[in-house]
Amino acid sequence: MPTAAEQKTRLQNPASLPRGIPAAVWAIAGGAVVLRLLHAGLMLGDPLYDHPVIDPMENLERAKYLAEVSWLGPPHAYWKPPLYDYFLGVHHALFGGGLWPARISQILLDGCSCILVFALARRLISRRAGIAVAAVIGLWGPLIYFSSVHVSTSLVIFLELCVLLLALRAQSEPSRMRWLDVGVALGLLATARAETLLLAPWLAGWLWLSLRPVARRERAGWVGMLAVGLVVVLAPVGLRNALYARDPVLISANGGINLFIGTEPEYRGVIGVRPGPEWELLMRAPIDVGYYTESERSQYYARKARALIASDPGSWVAHMVRKLGHVWHGRELASNRDIYTVRSESFVLALLLWSTPVLFFPFGLLAPLALVGMAISWSQRRKSRFLIGFVAVQCAAMMLFFVTGRFRLAMLPVLVLFAAESVSWAFDCVRDKRTRVLAFAAGIALLLFALTNLAVVLRADPDAYESKLRAEEHYFRGTVLGNDMGRPEEAKVELHQALALEPDFVAIAYNLAQLYEKGGDHATALRLFRKTLVITERSPAERYVEPAVHEYIRKIAEKLGEDEAQPEPLRRFAAGIGCLDRRGWDCAIAELRAASVADHREEVAPLLGLAHLERGQEHLRASRNAAALSDLNEASRLRPHDALIYAELGVAQTRAGRFGKARLAFGKFRIYDLPRGEFYRRAIESRDEADRAIALAAARAIARQFPRDRLAHQAVDVLSQ
């Protein structure tokens, strides 16, 4: 390893740096490409590989819109940084909607990253270290997995390496054009991962301090060119949002909600919110309280995050420290799929990603070596501090938002460099017989190894974390097998396993019920549809499936009710559904109550509550206030999470002069943000003056009781006209 003086001489005289890429590095890059292609081929039997879900599916849908509808995208601000969508969109336009062209490009980008990381390591450490680092990148199991998944990981790592190499060249051979190049590269990186824009002040500060002998005016010019490069790339994105979408967003609008997820301890801040009702509730809540544009919704959640921090700064700091432990833990935390469940599909991944009770390979081995390498490098080389700053910014971004193995891969090239530095330093210690120093460093490394591999570090998360991931895997596999691949029996097995793990996940029960209904098993389908209603009653975010479920139940009940062989409770239930369909509330309530006494009371309760609600609304419209109050109270008992009931119950209580109970009812209505906008919207669109009067009375009462309720004030203004 060159001495500090030799290193300084080499960096001051770029001509002395070795040129060209050795054959070994080309072989490593080629091997990395072949290994990734082999892994991709092995994954072809996986249903979720051929039919992507969650982020990959959404990325592909946005790319399709760009290529087939408009390259400007939908008429709203970018939700996610747009570069990767355009990357996929170009592939869609050139090669059609197949999955493989983008996969091939990402695999080739990984091969290029092996070459770039070699160049970086050669410049900072040595040629031999560069070859070793390139090999590690080529063999890194998680990176192999994500190279053929439609997410931006490979593109982000390639762009980050470009930024680092360009920054080091611009520091050792400074000129305005070279710093313009750095700004452009950083701007491109920020349009792929918006939080990397936090690197800009770090780069500018490092440039200013590392070139202190240069005149301030000259350094200011270089910093200015860095800023110009950023503006050249980011201005079109911001102008597109401002002029086309009419929403002032610099890059993307998902920062506010991600900050809130990372700040709210309830959401763990590790993998964020899982797909399903939790996420739907978060996405729709700002709209239902009067925030409609992407920037308004982002600001809504940013304010909530700041309020959480201000309310208990100590707990927030403790939460950040916990998340720092997650950043450096050896386990690859899931973002979409749990990568460990995929190992059974690919022996390549099984060899390069595994865990034991004492080691999560490979990150559990890399992390302690990289941390020791950072400590060793801090006092030796100024450019090492630049890389440490890069790692610190990435860590801070994950701590502020949330931690996943995929996002952590952005630090991989630099961490491998520091790990190589620690290994090289250890060999030097052995050669120079510095045994005491080496023993001390080895002790620190062993302590860090224990901390980064102990499972207890992850215990801050609920135990349900593992269950949720397994349930999601079975759910998505079952959905794809049933809907896309025409294999219903296999789909049922997967969905039953998912339902056993997560019995309150409404989409699982709903999809499983549909499979049984299509297969002609109407009794099982009816039982599952009724279970779906029970779940949706407790989950306002999933209430959107209720109309479809009601229609299924009506059709199935009609078929089964005609069958004299069916048991009495089921025929009474079918009769009650028929009455409900004909708006015969008295008949529906009588039949459903009889059915609930004999069979599955919990499953009948939501429909019985709906009958009481409908009858109560009819009484309220006709100003039969005592009857309305009786029915709405019963409806609230049977459907305690239905916000609509509390709005109308509050009006009924007010009419009866029970103002204290009315305030309680309106307060419960406000708890459930999601249905509020729908309640007011229906009233505004209704031609029934009685419906509008009820909604106006509710909105006025809520506006008086909660003066900051923006949505209630808006509803009063519109309904009063």
N, C-alpha and C positions, 0 to 999 in steps of 0.2 A: 504494500500500500504506500503511495507517495506521501512524503512528509507534507506538513502544512506549507512550508516554503515552496516546495515543488508544485504543490497544488496552486498556490497563489501565482507562481510564475506561469503555469500552464493556462490559467484563466485570463491572465493579462496578455498572453500571446496566443490568440486562438489558432494561429497557423501551426502551433506545435501540437495541437490536438490531433489524434489519429483520424484519418478520413476513411470512409467506406464501411460497409457492413460485412463482417466476417462470414464465411460460409456456414459456420456453426449456427449463427443467428438466423440465417435464411432457413436452415434446416429446422430449427426450433419453430419458426413462424409457420413453415409448411406443415410440420408435425402437429402444431396447434390447430391448424385448419382441418387436417385429416381427422384428428381426434374429435373435433366438434361435429364434423359431418357423420362420423361413426355414431356418436351419441344421438344425433338427430334421427338417423335411420333406426336406431333401436327404440326411439320414442314413438314410432309410428303406430304401435298398437295401443297407445294410451288415448282414450276418448277425448280427454281434455287437451291433448296436444293437437289433434286435428280439428277440434271445435273449441277455440279459446274462450275463456270466461273472464269476467271482472275487468281489470285494467287492459289486458291484451285485446279483449273483444271491443272495449270502448275505443281504444286507439285505432283499431282497424275500421270501426264504424266512422270515426271522424275522418280518417284518411279516404274512405270511400266517398264521403260527402265532398271533400276537397276535389277529388279527381272527377267525380261524375256530376256534381251540381255547381259548385263555385269554388275557385281557389281562394276566395276571400273568407270562406267558411260561413257558418250560420251567422245571422245578424245579431250577435251578442258578443261581448268581450270574450277573449280566449279564456276558457276555464283552466286549462293546463298550458304550460309553456309549449309553443306551437312547433318548434323545429322538428321534433320527432314525428308529429302528425304529417308534416310536409315530406319528411323522409319516406314514410310509408305511402303517402299520397302519390309521390313520383313513381314508386314501384307499382302502385295500382294502375296508374295511367299508362306505364310502359309495358307491363306484363300481365295486366288483368288482376282479378281478385284472388289469385292463388297465394298461399302462405309461404311458399318456398323462396321466391325471389328476395324478399326482405331478409329471410333467415340467412341466405347465402351471403348477402351484403354484410350482415352483422358478424358472421363468422369470419369474413375477410377483414373486417375492421379489427377483430381480435388479433388476427395475424399481424396486421400493421401495428397494433399496440405493442406486441412483443418486440418489434423492431424499434419503436420509439422509446420503450422503457430501457432497452439496451443502450441507446444513445444517451439517455439521461443518466443511467448508472455509470457509463464510461466517463462521462464528463465529471461526475461528482466523486466517484470512488475509483474504479479501475475497469479495464477491459474484461478481466476475468469475472469480476463481480457482475458486470453487465450481462454476460452470457448466462450466469446463474439466475439473475433476476428475470431475464426473458424466459428462461425455462419454467420458473415458478408461475409466471403469468400464464404461460401456455398450458400448464397442468392444473390450474386452479379450478377445482370442481364446481363451486357455485358460479363462476364466470362461464364455464362450459355450459352449464344449464341455461343461464340467461341469454347466452348468445343465440339460441334458437327460439326464444320466447319473444313475443312482440311487445317488448318494453325497451326503454331508451338506454339501458345499462351499457352496452357495448359502445354506442355512440358517445355517451357521456365520458367514459374512460378515455376513448381516443381523443376527444376534444380537450380533456384535462391535460393529457400528456403533451398535446400541442401547445397549450398555454404555458406549461412549465418549461418546456424546451425553448420556446420563443422568449420567455421572460429571462431565462439564464443567458441566452445569447444577447438579448438587449441590454443586460447588465454588464456583460463582459465586453461587448462591442457596441456601446450606446450610440444611438442616432434616433432622430425623430421618426423616421420611417419604420425602424424596428419596433419602437414603442407603439406606433400606430398598429402594427401587426398584432402586438400583444392585445391591444384594446379590441380589435376585431375578433380575435380568437376567443377572448373572454366574453364578448357580446354573444357570439354563437353558442358558447357554453351556457350562458344564462338563458338563452331561448330554448335550451333543452332541459335545464334544471335551474329554476329561477333563483333558488337560494345561493347558488354559486356567485351571484352578483356581490355577495358579501366579501368575495375575494378582492374586489376592486380597491377598497381602501387599504387592505393589507398589502397589495402589490405596490400601490402608490407610496405607502409609508416605507416599505422595504427599499424601494428605489431611492427615495429621498435620503434615507440613512446610510445605505450601503455605498452611495457615491458622494459622500460628504466633501471630499476634496474638490469636486467640481463646483463651479459657480452656481449660485442659487438660480440665476436667470436660466441657465442651461437646464438644470434639473426641472425647473418649473415648466419649461418647454416640453420636456419628455413626458412629465405627468399630464400636461395638456393634451399631447398627442394620444396618450392612453385613453383619456376621456373622449377625445374625438372618435377614436376607434369604437368605443362603446356606443356612442351616439349614432354612428353610421349604421350599426346593426340594430339597435333598439328603437331608434326613431320610427322606422316603418311599422314596427309592431305596435308601438304606442299610438301612432297616427291612425293605423287601421282600426284600433279599438275606439279611438275618440271620434273619428269621422264616419266610419262605416257602421260601427255598433253604437255610436253616440254614448260611449261609456268611458270615462278617463281612467284607463288601466294601463300601466306601463308594460307589463308582460302578460301576466295571467292573474285570474281572480280567485284562485284557491288558497292563497296565503292566509287569509283571515280564519277560515274554518280549520285549516291545518294547525294554525297557532292555538286555536281554542282546544282542539283535540289534544295537542301536546301539553296544554296547561292544565286541563281538567283531569284531576287524578282518577275520576270515575272511569275515564276512557283509557287509563293505564299509560298512554303516551308511548307505547312500544310499537304495537302494530296498528295503532289508530282504531277506528271503529270498523267492525266487521260488516260485510254486506248484509243487507236485510233491514228490518224495521228501525234499528238504531241509526243507520246511515240515512234512511229516507226521512226520518223525523228531523235530523239535523239539516238536511238539504231543504226541506219545505217549511221549516219553522219561520225563517225570516220573511218569506213571502206572505205567510199568514198573519204577520203582524205589521205588514205595510212596507216591506223592503223588497223591491222588485228587480232592480238591475244587479248585475254581477258585482259591481263595485260596492253598492249599498249592502249587499249580503255579506261581502267580505269584511266591510267596516263593522257591520253588526257583530260578527264573531270576534273581530279584533278587539272591540270595546269590551265584550264579555270576558275575553282572555285577560285584558288589562285589569278589569275589575276583580277577577279572581286573584291575580297576583297582589293587587293592592290590599285586598281583604285579609290576606294571610301570607305575607312575604316569607316567613320562616318555613311554612309547609311547602311553598313553591320551591324554595332553595333545596329542601330535602328531596322533593320530587325530581328536581334536575340532577341531583347527585345519584339518585337511584337510576335514572336514565343513562347517566354516564357509565355506570356499571354495566348496563345493557349494551352500550356501544362497544365495550371492550370484551364482552363475554364471548366465549368460543362458539356458542350455538348460533346458527343462522335463523334469525327470527323471520317468520313468514310475513309477506305482504299480500300476496294473492293465494298461492298454494303453499302448503308446507313442503319445502324442498326435500325433506327426509322421506316423505311418502313416495317420492318419484324414484328413489334409488332402486326399487324393485323392477323398474322398467328398463334400466340402463346399467349394464355392468361397469361402463366407464365411470358413471357417477358414483356407483357403489364403491369402486376402488378409491376414488378421490374425495369422497365426502362421507364421513362416518363418525360415530361417537362411541365412547366407552364410559364406564363410570368415572374415569379420571381424565378423559381427554375428548374434547370436541375438535376433530380434525377437519379442515386444516387451520381454521382461524385461532383455535385454542393454542396452537403451537406458534403461529406467527405473532400474535399479540404481545406475549412477554418479550420475545426477541426484538420486536420493533420498539417497544417502550424502553428497553435497555439501550438499543441503538440510538434513540433520541437523546437519552441522558449522556451517552458517550460523546455524541456529535455536538452537543450544545456549546461546549467550550472550545471545540477544535476548529470549526469551520463556520464562517458567516453564512454561507449558502445553506447549510443544514438548518439554520434558524429560519430561513425562508420556507423550507419544506415543513418544519415543525409548525410554523404559522399556518401553512396550508391545511395541515391535519387539524389544528385547533379550530379553524373556521368551520371545517366539515363537522367536527364534533359538536360545536356550538349549534350548528343548523339542525342536527339530529336531536339534540337535547331540547331545543325550542319547539320543534315540531314532533316527530316521532321516529322511533328507531326500527329499522328493518335490515335484514341481511342484504337486501338488494341495494338500499341506499348506502349502506356501509361500504359496498364494493367501490364506491367512488374514491375511497382512501387507499385502496389496495396497492396501486403502483408505488406510492410513496412509502407505505408501511413495509413493503417488500424491500425497498431500498434501505430503510433503517435496519431491518432484520439482517440484510447482507452486511451492513456496516458493523453490527454487533458480532457476527460470526467472523468477519475479517479481523476485527480488533482482538477477538479471543485467540485466533491463530498467532497474531503478533505477540500477545502476552505469553503464549507457550514458547514461541521462538526466543523471546527475550527473557524467559524464566521469571516473569512477574507474577508469581504464584499467589501472593496475598491479594493483590488487586483482582486477579482473575477469580479467586475463591469468593471474594466479597461480591463481585458482580454476579457470579453463579448463584449465590444465596438470594440475591435480589430477584434474579430471573426465576428461581424456583418459587419464591413467594408470589410473584406475579402470575406464574403458571397456575398455581393453586387458585388464586382469585379469579382468573379468567376462565377457569374450567369447573368451578364449583357450581352445582345446580342450585344451591341455596341463593345465589345472586339473583336468580329469576323468580324467587318465591314471592316477590312483591306483587306479581300478577295473580289474578284469581286462578284457582285450579281448573276452572271451566275453560281456560285458554286452550288447553290441549283438546278438550272435548269439542269445543267449537270448531277447531281446525279439522278434526276428523269428521265431524258432522258435515262441514262444508264440502270436504272432499267427496263423501258419499252422495251428498245432495247434487253437486254439480255433475258428477259422473252419472247418477241416475237420470237427471234431467236431459243430459245429452243423449244417453242411451235410449231413452223413451221418445224424445221429441225429434232428434236429428238422425238417429241411427236405426230406428225401427226395431229395437230389441226390448220389448216391454217387460218380459219376465226378468231379465237381468236388471232392468231399471227398477223394478219393484223391490228386488233384493237390496239394491243400493239405498233406495229411499227409506225402506224399513229400518236399515241400520242407522241412517241419518236421524230418523224420527226417534229411535231409541236413545240416541245421544242428546238430541235437542228437541224434546217434545213440544216446546213452545215456539218453534220456528214455523210460521204459518205457511210459507211457500212449500215446505216439505210435505205437509199434510195435504195441501191443495193439489200439488202435482201428483201425489200418490192417489188421491181420490179420483182425479181425472183418468189415470191409467186404469183403475178398476172399472170406472164407468164405461170407458171405451171397450174394455174386455167383457162387458155384460154382467159383471158381478155387482148388481145394483145395491144390494144390502150393505156390502162392505163399503161401497162408494158413499152411500148415504151416511154411514157412521163416520167416515173420515171427513165428509163435508160438514157435518154437524160439529165435529171436533175443530175444524177450521174456523167456524163461527165463534166458538168459545175463545180461540186464540185471538182472533181479530178484535173481539170485544175488549180484550185487555191491551191491545196494541193499536193505538190510533194511526200509526204510520202504515199499518197493513189494511186499513179500513177500505181501501180502494178495491179489494177483491170481493167485498160483500155483495154487490149487485150480481156478479157472475155466480157466486156461491148460492145465492137465493134462487137464481134461475135453475141451476143444477138441481137443487133440493126440490123445487117445485115440480120439475119434470120427472125426477125419480119417484117422488112421493105419489105422483099421479099414477105411475105405472104400478107401484107396489100396492097402492090403496085398492086397486081393482082386483088384487089377488087375495081370494078368501083364505088361502093357505098361510098368509102372513099372520104373525101374532097380533093380538088385539092392540097393544100399545103402539105398534108401528102403524096399524090402520087408523087409530085415533090421531096419531101424529100427521098422517097423510091428509086426513079430513081437516085438521086444523090448518095445514098449509093451504088447502083449497079455499078455505074460508078467508084466510089472510090475503090470498090472491084476488078474491072477489070483494075485498074491503069489508067483509063481514066481521067486524072486530069482536062482537059479543060471542059469536060462534067460534071464532079463532081462539079466543082466550079460554073458552070452556073446553074445547077439544085438546088444546095444547097443555092446559093444566092437568087434564086427565092423563094425557100421555106422559107428562113429566112425573106424575105420582108413581107410575108403574115402571118407568124405564128411563135411565140416563138423564136424570133431572138436570144436571149441569149442562148437557148438550142441548136441551130444549129451552133452557132459560133465556138465551139471547133472542130467540124467536118469540117467546112469550113476552119478553120485555119490549120487543118491537111492536107487538100488537097493542100493548098498553100505551106505548108512546104514540102510535098512530091515533088511537082512540082519544088520548089526552089532547093531542093537537086539534082534533076535531072539536072537542069540548071547548078548548081555549079560543078557537076562531069564533065559536058561537057564544062566547062570554059565559059559558056554564062553568064558572070558576071553581066551584067546590068539586065538581066531577073531574075537571081537568087536574086539579091539585091531587086528587086521590090516584088517578091513573099515572100521572107523571112521577109521583113518589114511588109507586110500585115499579115503574119503568127504571127509575134510578137505582132501586134495590136489585133488580135483575140484570141491569146493564150499568154497573157503577162507573165505567170508564167512558161512557158515551157523552161527549161534551155537549151535543145538541140538546140532550135532555135537560142539562143544568141551565142552559140559556132560557128555555121555555118554562122550566120550573121556577126560575127566578122571577119571571114575569107573573106567573100564577101566584107566587107568594106575595109579590108586591100588590097585586089586585086584592088579595085577601087581607092586606094590611099587616102581613108578617115580615116586616122590613129587615129584622135581624137575620131570619132564615133566608130571605132573598139575597142579602149580601153574601152569605155563605155559599149559596147556589151560584151566584155570579163569579165568586172567587174560584170555585171548582171549574167553572167554564173556562176561565183564563188559564188554568193549569195546563190544559190541553191545547197548545198553540195550533197544532196541525189542522183541526177541523174548523177553526174559527173563521178563517177566510172563506171557506166553502159555505158556512152558515150565512154570512153576510151577503156573499155573492148570489146565493139562491134567492134571498129576500129581495135584493136589488133587481134581479132579472124577473121576479115573479109579477104576474098581473093581478094577483089576489091581494086586495087592499088589507085584508085581515092579516095575512102573512107579513106584509111590509110593516104593519102597525106593531105586530109582536116583536119583530127584529129591531125596529126603531126604539121601542120601549126598553129592550135589553141593552142596546147600544148606549142609550142615554144614561141608564142606570150604571153601566160599567164605566162610562166616561166620567160620571160624577164620583164614583167610588175610587177609580184609578185614573187620575188626571193625566198620567203619562202614557196611557194606552193609546198609541197612535192609530191603531186599526179601528178602535171604537169611535174615535173622533171622526175618522174618515167616513165610517158607516153612517154616523149621525148626519154629516154634511150631505151625503148622497141621498139618503132615505128621506130627508126633510124636504127635498126639492119637489 
